[in-house]
Amino acid sequence: MSDLQKYIEKRKARDNEFEKNFDSGYEHFKIGVLLKQAREESGLTQEELALKLNTKKSAISRIENHAEDIKLSTLDKFAKALGKRLRLEVA
């Protein structure tokens, strides 16, 4: 177990609020990371992607850093602008 994992487990054990919100917060964070990785793999900057989506660079940054309430239609547009397709999985 890594030091980070140990810290998270200890923090969850002593902080009920942290434990309650950690998993959903992590999932939101993970979505943003996946979107950023997909953009970078496509060789686009935030500004270039923003132009393709007819929006501002700040909107792309907000999506990548705070993806907690992102619409499926926005995810689909994001994927298509990167030349990818959106695939959802319920596990």
Sequence and secondary structure as in RCSB ss.txt:
>XXXX:A:sequence
MSDLQKYIEKRKARDNEFEKNFDSGYEHFKIGVLLKQAREESGLTQEELALKLNTKKSAISRIENHAEDIKLSTL
DKFAKALGKRLRLEVA
>XXXX:A:secstr
  HHHHHHHHHHHH HHHHHHHHHHHHHHHHHHHHHHHHHHTT  HHHHHHHTTS HHHHHHHHH  TT  HHHH
HHHHHHTT        
